[in-house]
Amino acid sequence: MFLRSLMLGAALCLLPATNALAQNTHVISLQEADIRDFIDDVAVVTGRTILVDPRVQGKVTISSEQTLSSREVFEVFKEVLRVHGYTLVRIPDGYRVTLLQGSAQDAPLIERNGVTGQMGTAVLISETNKAAEAARLIKPVMHSQGQVAASPNGSVVVVTDFPENIAKARAILAAMEDDGRRTETVQLTQLSVIDAQEALTALGGQNADFRAVPIPATNSLILEGTPSRLAELRRTLSQMDVGSPAPRGAIAVVPLRFADGADLIELMTGLLPSYAIEGQPNPTVAYEPGSNSLVISATGDVQSELVGLIRRLDVRRPQVLVEALIVEISDTAAKELGVQFALGGVEGSTLPLVSTNYSRSAPNLLALAGGLVGLDNGEVSAEAQAAALNSLVGLGGGTIGIGGRSGDALFGAVLNAVETDQDSNVLSTPFVTTLDNVPATFLVGQEIPIATGESLGGNNLNPFRTFDRKEVGIQLDVLPQISEGDVIRLEIVQEVSSIAGVLTATAGDFVTNKRQIGTTVLANDGEVIVLGGLLQDDEQVNVEKVPVLGDIPVIGNAFKSRGKSRTKTNLMVFLRPTIIRNAEDARPLTRDRLNRMRAVDVLQSGRASSKIDTLLIDPIIDTP
């Protein structure tokens, strides 16, 4: 072994040449040499520390016709290892030779392509979230021991391979990111940038393959599209932007497309004094509401400036769709238990009247007793009959009673027990669309009469009552303001009200439930935020009893009426604003809600198609 190593060293390290430039050069010539001896000699020649995995075995054959530097010897060394199924892994004090299979887990993280002949791990970012698609294209060009992974529906691609394959992966991802579209700015001199943008938009139609964004301040146009399309647009603009502008007359009519002339005329009137020129008539601006146009009377130069200012203000404003979600889950449970009794004598009897009667219990035992007395005497008045019947109307739960006459004594007793349990789930989704910085109100409900006064005339003649109308239902008041970065400021008043019932059985006044939130919040476009909520657990216990007698253990239950109620309420209000900048943004929102109504109509009617389709013929919002 020592002799072989000596001969190998002689083959690798030739005697120093007489030429100074030839010093530290080597010639490699090996025939079936042990790979471990080759690794030892490379460590000596390059001055690097190399650890060898015990599984590294084999013979190598290498021939070089030209002298190699120490760096070139190390590069050849890495390629030889790769050919024989081995690789180098960087360690703190040098390198480690290990099997190529399974070495991907030990590959270091690299910034660019890495070191030749060594595996590395690179993290690639897809700006268009095409990571999964890029991984499918990269996999076929990788080494058999390389690895590639991508985040689903994300932007991260992790590649572990040799430098040349990592470079291929970067090139593939770059080709996918480049969709061929370019951005270019065109400066106009004679043509108004607003008119140019309108002409190009009309030329391209709804499915245009380019975008044109005007910048009125500099009278320039930003174009986005493919290079060939941009070349066509430049030629069109150059043909339009020629010659001097036509001289303007004393009067100019400017039709408005988006702005309200009534609001714009106030602003223009305040600015006109700054456009006055000494020795010339003062410029004037009038509003014609029939065509929503502004009429300008001024010199040519002033007209041009005023028209440019109007065009900058007359732009399409974005809209905001505000959706509210109101969820209320409540549970009400009540229990009533009452015992009433009465004992008294008939007419002419000296037996005293003893009774118990509670406002929380039904029926009215005294009214029933009056009816029984009338029947016993054979004379029952209409009032007694009505009182007895009314006391029985509206009974709930279980009622047990006994009554009768014994001699001159009348007696009766009633036991009434009621248990109620009510569940409710209120789910409301009011939504409203409004312009940016314009308040909107959405109300669905009823107007109920509320008594505000009652009066009797002289001698109790001509009695009358006064009423007021109160809105009860779901109301949403909102003022949206879009700020930088599509952050929406919302001033909101959300109210949910309903009729709880009448105040008392004899009075017709209504009791209403009301839940209201008034707040100002910030939300991103399409973000769901919570406005507020209420978690409430209300328990009430009411006891009516006869003093002293009702406190006696066990027996005292016959002298009392007991009621218990418990109400649990869980109320939450959520909100989601969505910015609508153009028809393309509004169309899918409209189609989604229209399809929901179609589905509900078909489900409830049992027809094969919705009746809504017979009323709408617009293909824009039709089912795709």
URQUI-V235798 format. One record per backbone hydrogen bond with DSSP energy under -1.0 kcal/mol. CO is the residue of the C=O (numbers start at 1). NH is the residue of the N-H. If there is no record, write none. Layout:
co;nh
CO;NH
CO;NH
This chain:
co;nh
1;5
2;6
3;7
4;8
5;9
6;10
7;11
8;12
9;13
19;22
20;23
26;68
28;64
30;62
33;60
34;38
35;39
36;40
37;41
38;42
39;43
40;44
41;45
42;46
43;47
49;95
51;97
53;56
58;35
60;33
62;30
68;26
69;73
70;74
71;75
72;76
73;77
74;78
75;79
76;80
77;81
78;82
79;83
80;84
81;86
82;85
85;100
87;98
89;96
91;94
94;91
95;51
96;89
97;53
98;87
100;103
103;106
104;107
108;121
115;118
120;161
121;110
122;159
124;157
126;129
130;134
131;135
132;136
133;137
134;138
135;139
138;141
139;142
143;146
147;160
149;158
151;154
154;131
155;126
156;151
157;124
158;149
159;122
160;147
161;120
162;166
163;167
164;168
165;169
166;170
167;171
168;172
169;173
170;174
171;175
172;176
173;177
174;178
182;225
184;223
186;221
192;196
193;197
194;198
195;199
196;200
197;201
198;202
199;203
200;204
201;205
205;208
211;224
213;222
215;220
219;188
220;215
221;186
222;213
223;184
224;211
225;182
226;230
227;231
228;232
229;233
230;234
231;235
232;236
233;237
234;238
235;239
236;240
237;241
240;242
250;298
252;296
254;294
260;264
261;265
263;267
264;268
265;269
266;270
267;271
268;272
271;274
272;275
273;276
277;280
284;297
286;295
288;293
292;256
293;288
294;254
295;286
296;252
297;284
299;303
300;304
301;305
302;306
303;307
304;308
305;309
306;310
307;311
308;312
309;313
310;314
313;315
318;436
319;580
320;434
321;578
322;432
323;576
325;574
326;428
327;572
328;426
329;570
330;424
331;568
332;422
333;566
334;420
335;564
336;418
337;562
338;416
340;414
341;356
342;412
343;354
344;410
346;349
354;343
358;361
364;368
365;369
366;370
367;371
368;372
369;373
370;374
371;375
372;376
373;377
374;379
381;385
382;386
383;387
384;388
385;389
386;390
387;391
389;392
389;393
392;395
398;417
400;415
402;413
404;411
406;409
408;346
409;406
410;344
411;404
412;342
413;402
414;340
415;400
416;338
417;398
418;336
420;334
422;332
424;330
426;328
428;326
430;324
432;322
434;320
435;438
440;478
442;476
444;474
446;472
448;470
450;468
453;466
455;464
457;460
458;461
461;457
464;455
466;452
466;453
468;450
470;448
472;446
473;497
474;444
475;495
476;442
477;493
478;440
479;491
480;437
481;489
483;486
487;483
488;523
489;481
490;521
491;479
492;519
493;477
494;517
495;475
496;515
498;513
501;511
509;503
511;500
511;501
513;498
515;496
517;494
519;492
521;490
523;488
524;527
529;575
532;573
534;571
536;569
538;567
540;565
542;563
544;561
546;550
547;549
548;551
549;552
552;556
553;555
554;557
555;558
556;559
559;546
560;339
561;544
562;337
563;542
564;335
565;540
566;333
567;538
568;331
569;536
570;329
571;534
572;327
573;531
573;532
574;325
575;529
576;323
577;526
578;321
580;319
582;586
583;587
586;590
587;591
588;592
589;593
590;594
591;595
592;596
593;597
594;598
595;599
596;600
597;601
598;602
599;603
600;604
601;605
602;606
612;615
612;616
